[in-house]
């Protein structure tokens, strides 16, 4: 008799067939061993019933990983830790600005820029001297599971770019040999129509697992620029206190010079010693 098919409910509210392979792959992405990942998948498969939500499955995987391998447990929560950069989009913009600076861009956030006909507020203004590019970046932060950036966002963004690229700032840089570009950054995903339109009209997109192999998670994980919200002890109040002191990445807590400055002025909502210990676990420092 063939095994019974089990269907789960994903973040879009849609039914999809349970895949043990997906569970194994997601656990492996966090750095868990093949053996541990398969063991977790088997345990979870026994627990799952029809219409179990993928969010519940995510929580079970995280709990099991944290128990067996605390480092993998933290890394597994990357997407959730980015979603915690709320409740508004301000901290997400600040985080992305600092992350993009790591990759060689000069950045400014919340800039009012004149187009040909009117002005616009730009979430993140980026300048690449290496590639001679002036980039008008828009951040679309979402704290609701399953939310995607749709084609209407791309349409609105592109229409504003048509005005911006003929404005004074863009024309000044054009005269210096720079090209103007539009970039939309999100912590979630894009709909297929949004991607099709953006590709057709040259709007650059950066989101979760997009572009394929070079999505937002790639730029975070490659050199370990995890947001401080990935550390279990950092709640919303603690996050705000650290961000006010310009601490955005968990790895910054391992810098001895930064530590000295942080200990000079006490925090109200941050257990700094505990956070540093968690950062050491995250980066495999014994």
N, C-alpha and C positions, 0 to 999 in steps of 0.2 A: 504494500500500500504506500503510495507516494506521501511524503511529508505534508502536513497541513500548511497552507499558505497563511501567513500573518501579515495584516496590513496595519501600518502606522499612520499617524496624522502629522504632516510636516508643518513648518512654520507659516506656510501659506494657507493652511487649513485643508490641504489636499491629501487624499489617501495615496500611499505608495507602499510597494511591497517591501517587507523587512529584509534587509541585507546584512548578514553577518560580516560580509566582506567590508562594507562601509564602516562598521564598528571597529574592525581590526585596523583599517587604514587610518581612521581618525585618531585612534590610540597611538598608532605607530608615528604619526605626524608629530606627536608631542614628545617623542623620544623614547617611548616605552619599547621594551624588547618585543620581539616577535612572539615569544612564549607567553609573556604577560598579556599582550594584546589579544591573543587567541583565547586565553583563559577568561579574560573579561568578557569577550564576545559570547562565549558559551554560557557564562553565568547570566548575562543579560538576556540572552535568547530564551532562557527558561522562565524569566520573570515577565517577559513581554506578553501582553494579550492584544487581541484585535482593538484597534483605535487608541492604543497608547500613543502619547504625543512624543515627537522626536525631542522636545525640550526635556521631558522626563528622562528619556534615554541619555541625553547629554549629561544630566545631573548624576545619573547612576554611574556613567563612565568616569566622570570627574571624581566622584566619591571613592570609587575603587582604585583609580590611579593614585589619588592623594594618599590613600592608606598604604599602598604598595611602593609608590615612588613619588614622594612629594614634589620633586622637580618637574616630572611629567604632568602631575596634577595641576601645577600652576600654568605650565605652557599650554595645556589643553584648554585653559579658560581665556585664551588670547582674545577671541572674538567678543566674549562677554566683558572682558576688561576694557575693550575699546568702547563698548556700548555704555560703560559706566562713566565715560567722559561727558556726562550730562549734568543736569537735565536739559540744558539748552546746548546749542552748538558752539558756544564760545570756547570752551576748553578743548574741544576737538580741533577747532581752527588753530589754537595756540600749539597744540601737540603736533599737528601736521606741519605747521610753519617751522617748528624746531626740527622735526624729522627731515624735512626737505632741505634745510640748511646743512644737515649732515651730508647730504648727497650733492652738495656743491652749489645750491641756489642761494641767492640773496633774497630775503623775504621781508615783507611788511604785511601786517594784517589790518583789516577794516579800513581800507583806503577809499576816499571819494575821488573818483577819476572822471574827468570830462570826456564825453564822446563828442561826436560832431554836433549832435542836436541837444543832448541832455547829459546829466552826470549819473554815475552809478556807484553804489557801494561795492567794493571788491573785497571778498573775504580774505584772500591771500594773493598778494601781488608778488610774482616771482621773476627773478632776473637771472638768466644763465649767460655768463660771459663766455663760457666755453663754447656753447652752441649758438651764441648770438640770438637769444630768444627772450622776448618779453611776454610773460604768461599771465593772463587774467584767470585766477583760480577761484572757483566757487565750491564751498564745502556743503554737502548735504548730509547732515548728521541725523540719524534716526535712533530712537531708543525703544521702538516697538519691534518685536520679533516679526520677521516675515515681510517687513516693509521694503519695497524696492523703488529705485529711481526710475520713473517712467518717461515716455517720450515727450510729454508736455514740459517737463523740466529742461530737457535738451533743446526743445524748440524755443522756449523763453530765453535760455542761455545764449543760443546762437543768434537770436534777433538782437540782443543787447551787444553782442560782439561785433555785429555789422556796424553799429554806431561807434563802439569803442575804438575799433581799428582805424577809424578816420579822425579820431580825436587828437588833441595836441600831444599828449604823452606818447601815443603810439607813433604819430608822425615824426616826432623828434627822434625816437629810437630807430625808426625806419631810415631816417637820414644818416644814422650812424651804422647802418648795415644790419640792424636787428629785424627779425620777423616777429609778428604778433601772433599769439596762439591763445586758445581757450582750453581750460582744463576743469573738469568736474571731478571732485573727490568725494567719495562716500564711504561710510563704514559698513554699508550693506551691499546689495547687488543691484545691477541694472536689468531692466526688462530687455527681452530680445529686440523689440522695436526701438528702444532707446539706443541700443548698441548699433543697430543697422543704420539709423539716421546719423548718429555721431560719426561712424566710420565714413559714411557717404559725404559728409560736409566737413570733415577734418577736425571735429571736436575731440580732444583727448579725454580719455576716461581712466580713472583709477579707483578701484573699489575692491570689495572682498572677492578674491579669486578672479579678478579681471584687471588687466589683460591676463590671459592664461599663462601661468608660470611666472608672471611679474606683477601679481596683484598686490594690494596693500600689505597683506601678511608677509609677502616676500621681502619687502623693504624693512619690515620690522624684525623679522626672524633672522635674516642673513647675518647681521652683526649684533643682534640681541638688543635692539632698541625698544624693549617692551615698556608699555606705559606703567607708571607706578601703581595703577589700579589692578595690576595683575597680582600684586602681593596681597595675601589674604587679610592682613590687618588694616589695610588702607580702605576706609569707608569714604563717603562723600565729604564729610567734614575734614578728614585728614588730607584727602586729595586737594581740597581747596587751599589748605594751609601750605602744603608743599609747593603747589603751583604758584602761590603768591611769592614764594622764594625762588621761583624759576627752576624748580625740580620737576621734570616731566618723565624722565626715564628711570626705571628701576636700577639700572647699572650706575647711575650717578651716586646712589647711596653707598657705593663701594669705593668711591674716590675719597681718600683720606683728607685731602684739603677741603672738599665739600663737607665732609663729616664734621671737621673742626668748626666751620662756619655755622653749620646747623645746630651744633650743641651749644653755641654761644648764647642763643636766644631760645628759651624753652617753648615748646609747642603746647597747645591746649588739647589737641585731639590726636596727636601722633605719638605712639610709643616707638621712638626712633631706634632703640636697641633691637626691638622685636622686628621692625621693618628691615633693618640691616641684616639681621640673621636670615630672614626670609629671602632677601636678595642674594645672600651667599648660597643658599640652597638652590635658588633659581639658576645661578651661573656656575653651580658645581664647585664652589669654593669650600674647602674643608678647614 
